[in-house]
Amino acid sequence: MIENNKKNSINVFRKVYEEIKLRQAYILEGRDRMAQKERLIEISENALTDIDSMVARNCRVLIKNYMYSQDYSALDLITLLSSVVNNDFDNTLREYELGEDFDTNYGTRTSLIYQQAELPEFVAEERMTECFRYVPTPVQVFTQILTKLRKHESVLEDFVFIDMGSGMGRNLLLASTCPFKKIKGVEVSSFLCEIAKENVKIFKSNEQRCSSIEIHCVDAVQFEFPGENMILYFWEPFEDKVFMEVFERLSQMDSAHELKVYLVFLGRCFPVQESVFGFRLIERFEVFGDLHVECTLLKGTKEGDSGGSVDEY
Ligand SMILES: C[S@@+](CC[C@H](N)C(=O)[O-])C[C@H]1O[C@@H](n2cnc3c(N)ncnc32)[C@H](O)[C@@H]1O
């Protein structure tokens, strides 16, 4: 059983923010913009002394990116950190997680929030700004989405379910209670993938209907889509730039036969209707609870390729 540390939220950003907030007057008394930035960096170092060295490195790189590449002022950065640490939406999600028994019931570890820079692994600067945090879809929300999918598609055995940005893999486990042909998780973080693999080993349920669960530790833009009917699930994993590359790849897929693809967007829906699959909206609904988040289901089909043309004379 994985140690259930859901009350132990990962709080490096909070630690940095609190240290900076405590010394805000000192920082803003710096003689000019540059001096203030230097003071902010000096103070943030105090907060990063006794934490994992890779996490400290990531946070240092991120702060310098904002300070120098994006030229935020010290006050802009304090405001940004405050918005991350005091994000009402994430706080609501934390509340959901505290009331959630999934990990207690199954001995898994799925219930934490990690910003990319807080992951104990090398995180490239671009990834820190283009890829979003790990936060799991609340169990009841994902269960509701599965119920909706079953309403639209009765033969789940024909579909591969793919969670794009699968994190610690809770959706993969929940999806395995449906008779999908296969379940795949695509996740850029090797740390999260390792936890997801452990979770897959640990999870035992009489309701499990699919035992083919794969974790692909890869950036979504490099993922090879299988030439099979698919349900792709997105819970705000990344910026539009990444979405565009992912959909470009999807549209370039070859297939010998007709393919059906469902797209499920929890939260922000990327506008994909123009793509080669001719995606069309099939349902939009508000998810359970007080999250005030919409889920959008789209469906598209791709004609099978003719299998190569033979010139006739
Ligand atoms: C909001 S979480 C959603 C987790 C999971 N899908 C769920 O709903 O419970 C977004 C996840 O996407 C991952 N992610 C972000 N950018 C990615 C990328 N380019 N390729 C693969 N995974 C990515 C993050 O590391 C994070 O685990």
PDBQT file of the ligand as one rigid body, heavy atoms in Angstrom, charges set to zero:
ROOT
HETATM    1  C1  LIG A 401      -5.073  18.830 -14.640  1.00  0.00    +0.000 C 
HETATM    2  S1  LIG A 401      -4.030  17.386 -14.594  1.00  0.00    +0.000 S 
HETATM    3  C2  LIG A 401      -5.197  16.137 -15.065  1.00  0.00    +0.000 C 
HETATM    4  C3  LIG A 401      -4.837  14.759 -14.569  1.00  0.00    +0.000 C 
HETATM    5  C4  LIG A 401      -5.794  13.658 -15.028  1.00  0.00    +0.000 C 
HETATM    6  N1  LIG A 401      -6.034  13.722 -16.445  1.00  0.00    +0.000 N 
HETATM    7  C5  LIG A 401      -7.100  13.755 -14.309  1.00  0.00    +0.000 C 
HETATM    8  O1  LIG A 401      -8.041  14.293 -14.900  1.00  0.00    +0.000 OA
HETATM    9  O2  LIG A 401      -7.198  13.294 -13.163  1.00  0.00    +0.000 OA
HETATM   10  C6  LIG A 401      -3.073  17.641 -16.089  1.00  0.00    +0.000 C 
HETATM   11  C7  LIG A 401      -1.977  16.612 -16.292  1.00  0.00    +0.000 C 
HETATM   12  O3  LIG A 401      -1.440  16.774 -17.614  1.00  0.00    +0.000 OA
HETATM   13  C8  LIG A 401      -0.042  16.556 -17.572  1.00  0.00    +0.000 C 
HETATM   14  N2  LIG A 401       0.560  17.208 -18.723  1.00  0.00    +0.000 N 
HETATM   15  C9  LIG A 401       0.739  18.525 -18.912  1.00  0.00    +0.000 A 
HETATM   16  N3  LIG A 401       1.320  18.758 -20.098  1.00  0.00    +0.000 NA
HETATM   17  C10 LIG A 401       1.527  17.555 -20.685  1.00  0.00    +0.000 A 
HETATM   18  C11 LIG A 401       2.081  17.144 -21.937  1.00  0.00    +0.000 A 
HETATM   19  N4  LIG A 401       2.554  18.033 -22.799  1.00  0.00    +0.000 N 
HETATM   20  N5  LIG A 401       2.123  15.837 -22.226  1.00  0.00    +0.000 NA
HETATM   21  C12 LIG A 401       1.629  14.911 -21.339  1.00  0.00    +0.000 A 
HETATM   22  N6  LIG A 401       1.106  15.244 -20.138  1.00  0.00    +0.000 NA
HETATM   23  C13 LIG A 401       1.038  16.553 -19.819  1.00  0.00    +0.000 A 
HETATM   24  C14 LIG A 401       0.356  17.195 -16.235  1.00  0.00    +0.000 C 
HETATM   25  O4  LIG A 401       1.644  16.753 -15.805  1.00  0.00    +0.000 OA
HETATM   26  C15 LIG A 401      -0.786  16.742 -15.344  1.00  0.00    +0.000 C 
HETATM   27  O5  LIG A 401      -0.516  15.494 -14.767  1.00  0.00    +0.000 OA
ENDROOT
TORSDOF 0
